[in-house]
Amino acid sequence: MGFPDLQKHIFGFLKIINPFQVLIEAVEETRENYRVEVDMRYLNELIHLEILDKAESLLALDVFAEEGKIQVTGEYFVGDYLLARIFRVRTVLFSVHLIPIWVKSNHVRFQITHYRLKNKEKMKFDPVEIFSRFDPYHKNYILNILVSLYPKILSLTKLKYEIRLNLNYYLQKADLSSDSVKVSRIESHMNTLVLHLRSSVVLRPLVDIFGSNVISVKESTTPKKQTGQKK
């Protein structure tokens, strides 16, 4: 074999082990190719069926999507709680604002940026609102109850005021493998939650489960950096 042939084989070998080529292929493998849009207005109807009908003390629950955040509001009966009986409080209203800050392994971590409790009955002196500002135990009491209603989907992280959402639960319900579907980031817009993901399978089962009025699947074009960026 002559020197030109040896040189040709060496350059061919270097091309194969080119680290930049490996990085390019890795980026291609993780690039988002689908976006799933969730209409939060219709999702509330499913929430009422899935959660409210099974929770006796939870009287109302609504989830809204706004620009950059998700708002959860509801009404909870606390009449059987000792401190509530002392202050003659029967029902409390709660409002929680969530911002997506982290996505990994199809788990989304939300940071609580606003959390307010108040008595449903208007009072000049509202013990619920006052105690919830200074007493973390009673402030977290309702939060823990809300999370416990759906333990397969929601959980509290070890960090203060953060909630984790497990999207693998919904993938399993649609018979989709978490190895085939990887959510990389999410965006929150008015009435719409957008999931950017990489999928090697057809996502039609998600639409079949939730309905086309709740979920729509579109092919992604150019990905953009938004909130909920994967770290």
C-alpha positions as CSV (number, residue, x, y, z in Angstrom):
1,M,0.0,0.0,0.0
2,G,1.5,3.4,-1.0
3,F,1.7,6.5,1.0
4,P,-1.3,8.2,-0.6
5,D,-3.5,5.2,0.3
6,L,-2.3,5.3,3.9
7,Q,-2.9,9.0,4.1
8,K,-6.4,8.5,2.7
9,H,-7.2,5.8,5.4
10,I,-5.8,8.0,8.2
11,F,-8.0,11.0,7.2
12,G,-11.0,8.6,6.9
13,F,-10.4,7.3,10.4
14,L,-10.0,10.9,11.8
15,K,-13.3,11.8,10.2
16,I,-15.0,8.8,11.9
17,I,-13.7,9.8,15.4
18,N,-14.2,13.5,14.8
19,P,-15.5,14.8,18.2
20,F,-17.4,17.6,16.5
21,Q,-19.2,15.1,14.4
22,V,-20.2,13.2,17.6
23,L,-21.5,16.4,19.1
24,I,-23.5,17.2,16.0
25,E,-25.1,13.8,16.0
26,A,-25.9,14.2,19.7
27,V,-27.6,17.5,19.1
28,E,-29.6,16.0,16.2
29,E,-30.7,13.2,18.5
30,T,-32.0,15.5,21.2
31,R,-33.4,18.2,19.0
32,E,-37.1,18.9,19.5
33,N,-39.3,17.6,16.7
34,Y,-42.8,18.0,18.2
35,R,-44.8,20.6,20.2
36,V,-47.8,19.6,22.2
37,E,-50.3,22.3,22.9
38,V,-52.7,21.9,25.9
39,D,-55.8,24.1,26.0
40,M,-56.2,24.8,29.7
41,R,-59.8,25.9,29.3
42,Y,-60.9,22.4,28.3
43,L,-58.4,20.7,30.6
44,N,-60.3,22.2,33.5
45,E,-63.3,20.1,32.6
46,L,-61.2,16.9,32.9
47,I,-59.8,18.2,36.2
48,H,-63.3,18.6,37.6
49,L,-64.1,15.0,36.6
50,E,-60.8,13.4,37.7
51,I,-60.2,15.3,41.0
52,L,-63.2,17.2,42.3
53,D,-65.6,14.3,42.1
54,K,-63.1,12.2,44.2
55,A,-62.3,14.9,46.8
56,E,-65.0,15.6,49.3
57,S,-63.4,18.6,50.9
58,L,-62.1,20.2,47.7
59,L,-65.1,22.3,46.5
60,A,-63.5,24.0,43.5
61,L,-60.3,23.8,41.5
62,D,-59.3,25.7,38.4
63,V,-56.0,25.9,36.5
64,F,-55.3,28.8,34.2
65,A,-52.4,29.5,31.9
66,E,-51.0,33.0,31.5
67,E,-47.9,34.4,30.0
68,G,-44.9,32.7,31.7
69,K,-46.9,31.2,34.6
70,I,-49.8,28.9,35.7
71,Q,-52.4,30.0,38.1
72,V,-54.2,27.5,40.4
73,T,-57.3,28.7,42.3
74,G,-59.8,26.8,44.4
75,E,-62.0,26.4,47.4
76,Y,-61.4,24.0,50.3
77,F,-63.6,23.0,53.2
78,V,-61.8,23.2,56.6
79,G,-64.7,23.1,58.9
80,D,-63.5,19.9,60.7
81,Y,-60.1,21.4,61.4
82,L,-59.7,22.4,65.1
83,L,-58.3,25.8,64.5
84,A,-60.9,26.5,61.9
85,R,-63.7,25.7,64.3
86,I,-62.1,28.1,66.9
87,F,-62.2,31.0,64.4
88,R,-65.4,29.9,62.9
89,V,-63.9,29.4,59.5
90,R,-65.6,26.8,57.2
91,T,-64.2,27.4,53.7
92,V,-60.9,28.9,52.5
93,L,-60.0,30.2,49.1
94,F,-56.5,29.6,47.8
95,S,-54.5,31.1,44.9
96,V,-51.1,29.7,43.7
97,H,-48.9,31.0,40.9
98,L,-46.4,28.5,39.4
99,I,-43.5,29.1,37.0
100,P,-41.7,26.2,35.2
101,I,-38.0,26.3,36.0
102,W,-36.6,22.9,35.3
103,V,-37.3,19.8,33.1
104,K,-35.6,16.5,33.4
105,S,-36.7,12.9,32.6
106,N,-40.2,14.2,31.8
107,H,-40.5,15.7,35.3
108,V,-41.3,19.4,35.4
109,R,-40.4,21.4,38.5
110,F,-42.5,24.5,39.2
111,Q,-41.5,27.3,41.6
112,I,-44.3,28.8,43.7
113,T,-44.0,32.6,43.3
114,H,-47.3,33.5,44.9
115,Y,-49.4,31.7,47.4
116,R,-52.4,33.2,49.2
117,L,-55.1,31.8,51.5
118,K,-58.1,33.7,52.8
119,N,-61.5,33.1,54.3
120,K,-64.3,32.7,51.9
121,E,-66.6,34.7,54.2
122,K,-65.5,38.4,54.1
123,M,-64.4,39.5,57.5
124,K,-62.8,42.7,58.9
125,F,-60.3,40.5,60.7
126,D,-59.4,37.5,58.5
127,P,-57.4,35.0,60.7
128,V,-56.8,32.7,57.7
129,E,-55.0,35.4,55.6
130,I,-53.0,36.7,58.6
131,F,-51.9,33.3,59.9
132,S,-51.0,32.0,56.5
133,R,-48.5,34.9,56.1
134,F,-46.5,34.1,59.2
135,D,-47.2,30.5,59.9
136,P,-45.6,28.1,57.3
137,Y,-47.3,25.0,58.8
138,H,-50.8,26.2,58.0
139,K,-49.7,27.7,54.7
140,N,-48.4,24.3,53.6
141,Y,-51.4,22.5,55.1
142,I,-53.6,23.2,52.0
143,L,-50.6,22.7,49.6
144,N,-49.9,19.2,51.0
145,I,-53.5,18.3,50.7
146,L,-53.7,19.4,47.1
147,V,-50.6,17.4,46.2
148,S,-51.8,14.3,48.0
149,L,-55.0,14.3,45.8
150,Y,-52.9,13.2,42.9
151,P,-49.7,11.4,44.3
152,K,-48.9,9.7,40.9
153,I,-48.6,13.1,39.2
154,L,-47.7,15.8,41.8
155,S,-45.1,15.9,44.6
156,L,-43.3,18.4,46.7
157,T,-39.6,18.8,46.2
158,K,-37.1,19.1,49.1
159,L,-36.6,22.7,48.1
160,K,-39.0,25.2,49.7
161,Y,-42.1,26.1,47.6
162,E,-41.5,23.9,44.6
163,I,-43.9,21.3,43.0
164,R,-42.9,18.5,40.7
165,L,-45.2,17.3,37.9
166,N,-44.6,13.8,36.5
167,L,-45.5,13.7,32.8
168,N,-44.5,10.0,32.5
169,Y,-47.9,9.2,34.1
170,Y,-49.8,10.5,31.1
171,L,-47.3,8.8,28.7
172,Q,-48.0,5.5,30.3
173,K,-51.7,6.0,30.1
174,A,-51.3,6.5,26.4
175,D,-49.0,3.4,26.1
176,L,-46.0,5.6,25.2
177,S,-42.6,4.8,26.5
178,S,-40.7,7.5,28.4
179,D,-37.6,6.3,26.4
180,S,-39.3,7.3,23.2
181,V,-40.7,10.6,24.3
182,K,-38.5,13.2,26.0
183,V,-39.9,16.6,27.1
184,S,-37.2,19.2,27.0
185,R,-39.0,22.4,28.0
186,I,-42.4,24.0,28.5
187,E,-43.9,27.4,27.8
188,S,-47.0,29.0,29.3
189,H,-49.1,31.3,27.2
190,M,-52.6,32.7,27.6
191,N,-54.9,29.7,28.0
192,T,-52.3,27.4,26.5
193,L,-49.5,25.2,27.9
194,V,-46.9,24.2,25.3
195,L,-44.6,21.2,25.7
196,H,-41.6,20.9,23.4
197,L,-40.3,17.4,23.0
198,R,-38.4,14.8,21.1
199,S,-40.3,11.8,20.1
200,S,-39.5,8.7,18.0
201,V,-43.1,7.5,18.0
202,V,-46.4,8.8,16.8
203,L,-48.1,10.9,19.5
204,R,-51.7,10.3,18.4
205,P,-52.6,8.2,21.5
206,L,-52.3,11.4,23.6
207,V,-54.9,13.1,21.5
208,D,-57.1,10.0,21.7
209,I,-57.0,10.0,25.5
210,F,-57.5,13.7,26.2
211,G,-59.4,14.7,23.1
212,S,-58.6,17.0,20.2
213,N,-60.2,19.9,22.0
214,V,-57.7,19.6,24.8
215,I,-54.5,18.5,23.0
216,S,-53.0,19.3,19.6
217,V,-49.7,17.9,18.3
218,K,-47.6,19.8,15.8
219,E,-44.2,19.3,14.2
220,S,-41.6,21.7,15.5
221,T,-39.6,24.0,13.3
222,T,-36.9,26.2,14.9
223,P,-36.7,25.8,18.6
224,K,-36.5,28.9,20.8
225,K,-35.2,29.3,24.3
226,Q,-38.0,29.9,26.8
227,T,-38.9,29.3,30.4
228,G,-38.6,25.8,31.7
229,Q,-35.4,25.2,29.8
230,K,-33.9,21.8,30.5
231,K,-30.8,21.8,32.6
